Amino acid sequence: MKRLFPLVLVLAVLSCSRPSSTEQFLRGEGPFAFAVDMSDSTATYSFDVYTRIDAREYPAELPLDMTWKAPGDSIYRETVYLPVNGRSTTFTHDAYAPYRDGVVPVEWGVWELIITVPDQPEGFRGMGLVVRRTPMSF
């Protein structure tokens, strides 16, 4: 039994590693604020955005106002367009698209991403963000 304890302890420590991706969906009309942990200086980060629209009619794309707040209070803004071309039924339309890939932040730490959807169609359900962390190869 004494020999088994160190093995169990090592396995427990290894199973507690940080996940390589996280996903969060915020329901409602927004603005949608996401905390994005980019504190690992040995990694790059990739982001996908998604939403769902429950309505018969929907736009071909949605404008998204993206505001990034750095840990040191710098602010970066841009507008991107999310195509609504995912899985679709008579009443439900999904939109999922890559937003940024291989990002190396100018400042390490926890950033805040605020997404505003100025022209929300009827049936708009909220916004989701997928964050993937990839170790850099040296």
C-alpha positions as CSV (number, residue, x, y, z in Angstrom):
1,M,0.0,0.0,0.0
2,K,2.9,2.4,0.8
3,R,4.2,1.9,-2.8
4,L,0.9,2.6,-4.4
5,F,0.5,6.1,-2.7
6,P,3.4,7.8,-4.6
7,L,2.0,6.5,-7.9
8,V,-1.5,7.7,-7.1
9,L,-0.1,11.1,-6.1
10,V,1.9,11.5,-9.4
11,L,-1.2,10.5,-11.4
12,A,-3.4,13.0,-9.5
13,V,-0.9,15.8,-10.2
14,L,-0.7,15.0,-13.9
15,S,-4.5,14.9,-14.3
16,C,-4.8,18.4,-12.9
17,S,-3.2,20.2,-15.9
18,R,-4.7,23.3,-17.4
19,P,-7.1,22.5,-20.3
20,S,-5.9,23.4,-23.8
21,S,-9.3,25.1,-24.6
22,T,-12.2,26.8,-22.9
23,E,-15.6,27.7,-24.1
24,Q,-18.2,30.1,-22.7
25,F,-21.6,31.1,-24.0
26,L,-23.4,34.2,-22.6
27,R,-27.1,34.5,-23.1
28,G,-29.0,37.7,-23.7
29,E,-28.5,41.0,-25.6
30,G,-25.1,42.0,-24.4
31,P,-22.7,43.6,-24.3
32,F,-20.9,40.2,-23.7
33,A,-17.8,40.4,-21.5
34,F,-15.4,37.5,-21.5
35,A,-12.3,37.1,-19.3
36,V,-9.5,35.7,-21.5
37,D,-6.5,34.3,-19.7
38,M,-3.4,34.9,-21.8
39,S,-0.9,34.7,-19.0
40,D,1.1,31.7,-20.4
41,S,4.0,33.2,-22.2
42,T,5.0,29.9,-23.7
43,A,1.7,29.6,-25.7
44,T,-0.2,31.2,-28.6
45,Y,-3.9,31.7,-28.5
46,S,-6.7,31.1,-31.0
47,F,-10.3,32.3,-30.8
48,D,-13.6,31.3,-32.4
49,V,-16.9,33.1,-31.9
50,Y,-20.4,31.7,-32.3
51,T,-24.1,32.4,-31.8
52,R,-27.6,31.0,-32.4
53,I,-30.6,32.8,-34.0
54,D,-34.0,31.2,-33.4
55,A,-36.1,32.8,-36.2
56,R,-37.4,32.0,-39.7
57,E,-35.5,34.9,-41.3
58,Y,-32.0,35.9,-40.4
59,P,-29.2,38.0,-41.9
60,A,-26.3,36.5,-43.9
61,E,-23.8,38.0,-41.4
62,L,-23.7,39.8,-38.1
63,P,-21.4,42.8,-37.4
64,L,-19.6,42.3,-34.1
65,D,-17.8,45.2,-32.3
66,M,-14.8,43.7,-30.6
67,T,-13.2,45.6,-27.7
68,W,-10.1,44.1,-26.1
69,K,-8.9,45.6,-22.7
70,A,-5.3,44.7,-21.8
71,P,-4.2,44.0,-18.2
72,G,-2.4,47.4,-18.3
73,D,-5.6,49.2,-19.4
74,S,-4.8,49.6,-23.1
75,I,-7.8,49.3,-25.4
76,Y,-8.0,47.8,-28.9
77,R,-11.2,47.9,-31.1
78,E,-12.3,46.4,-34.3
79,T,-15.4,45.4,-36.2
80,V,-15.6,41.9,-37.7
81,Y,-18.4,40.1,-39.5
82,L,-19.8,36.7,-38.4
83,P,-21.3,34.7,-41.3
84,V,-24.6,32.9,-40.4
85,N,-23.9,29.8,-42.4
86,G,-23.7,27.0,-39.9
87,R,-26.2,24.3,-39.0
88,S,-29.7,25.3,-39.8
89,T,-33.3,24.1,-39.4
90,T,-36.6,25.9,-40.1
91,F,-36.4,27.9,-36.8
92,T,-32.7,27.7,-35.7
93,H,-29.6,29.1,-37.4
94,D,-26.1,28.7,-36.0
95,A,-23.1,30.9,-36.7
96,Y,-19.6,29.7,-35.8
97,A,-16.4,31.1,-37.3
98,P,-12.7,31.5,-36.5
99,Y,-11.9,35.0,-35.2
100,R,-8.1,35.1,-34.6
101,D,-5.5,32.3,-34.8
102,G,-2.0,32.1,-33.3
103,V,-2.2,35.3,-31.3
104,V,0.8,36.3,-29.1
105,P,-0.4,39.1,-26.9
106,V,1.5,42.3,-26.5
107,E,1.0,41.9,-22.7
108,W,0.7,38.7,-20.7
109,G,-2.2,38.4,-18.3
110,V,-6.0,38.3,-18.2
111,W,-7.6,40.3,-20.9
112,E,-11.2,41.3,-21.2
113,L,-13.0,40.9,-24.5
114,I,-16.3,42.8,-24.8
115,I,-18.4,41.8,-27.8
116,T,-21.3,44.1,-28.8
117,V,-23.8,43.1,-31.5
118,P,-25.3,46.4,-32.7
119,D,-27.9,45.0,-35.2
120,Q,-29.3,42.0,-33.3
121,P,-31.9,40.1,-35.4
122,E,-35.1,38.8,-33.8
123,G,-34.4,35.5,-32.1
124,F,-30.7,36.3,-31.2
125,R,-29.7,34.2,-28.2
126,G,-26.3,35.4,-27.1
127,M,-22.6,35.1,-27.9
128,G,-20.0,32.4,-27.4
129,L,-16.2,32.4,-27.3
130,V,-13.9,29.5,-27.7
131,V,-10.3,30.0,-26.5
132,R,-7.6,27.5,-27.5
133,R,-4.1,27.6,-26.0
134,T,-1.3,26.0,-28.1
135,P,2.3,25.6,-26.7
136,M,4.9,27.4,-28.8
137,S,7.5,25.1,-30.5
138,F,11.0,26.4,-29.8
